[in-house]
Each structure stands twice: as structure tokens, then as C-alpha cells.
Amino acid sequence: MQQEERLRYLKGVLIAVGIIFIAGVPVLMMWAWPAGWAWMPRQPEYEQMIMGVYATLGVFLIRAAKDPLANASLIWFTVWSSIVHAGIMLVQAIADETERANLLGDVPALFLVAFVLWYLMPKSAEA
């Protein structure tokens, strides 16, 4: 894939992920599928905090779509923090049967976000 094409896709993905982080995460955690996205038993204070962090990241990802190369550190932060978050949730979901639905919810979603951004992000030799 050529760098121009990769950047075009990256811009679209940044906007889509940003919108999902702003609006989709709260919808999934609170209404659509709490078992796959929230903590059991429910922990509203922690959930509000994590929604706030992801909404903020979502706003900055949308802004980064204007010039992804100038915002590479934010994009790489999103990749690595998604891997770390998904990895921690993976271990917790395996260890705690009340969190098993996360194996079909936020765990694969965060790994997918990380992989897609990693794949589309130009590597230093290409930039």
C-alpha cells in the first residue's frame, strides 16, 4: 500500500475511532452491552472515569486526522495503550469468570484498534 493511500485510510480510521471512543464506548458500556464493556459488578465511578479518558482521546484522534504524521506520538500512544488495556483485560477476563464477556467485547475491539492503526501508520523509513 502506498503512503498516500495509507494516510488517506489512516485519516478515516482516526475519525471513526475517535467517534467510537466519544460516543460508542459510553453506549456500549451503559446500554447496548454492559457485560462485554463494563465491569461486573458495576462500578459507575470507574466507568465514568474511563469514558472520560476515552472521550478525550477520541477528540484528539479526530484532530490528529488532519495531519497524522504531525501527531504520530498520539497515534502510537493509542496503539500501545490499546494493547496494554486489552492485555490487562484479557488476563482479568480469563482469571475472573464475571469478566468473561469482555473476551468478546472490549478485548478484541482494543486489539483491533491497535492493529489497524499500527498497520496504517507510516513507518519512519516511509514518512
Secondary structure, 3 states (H helix, E strand, C coil): CCHHHHHHHHHHHHHHHHHHHHHHHHHHHHHHCHHHHCCCCCCHHHHHHHHHHHHHHHHHHHHHCCCHHHHHHHHHHHHHHHHHHHHHHHHHHHHCHHHHHHHCCHHHHHHHHHHHHHHHCCCCCCC
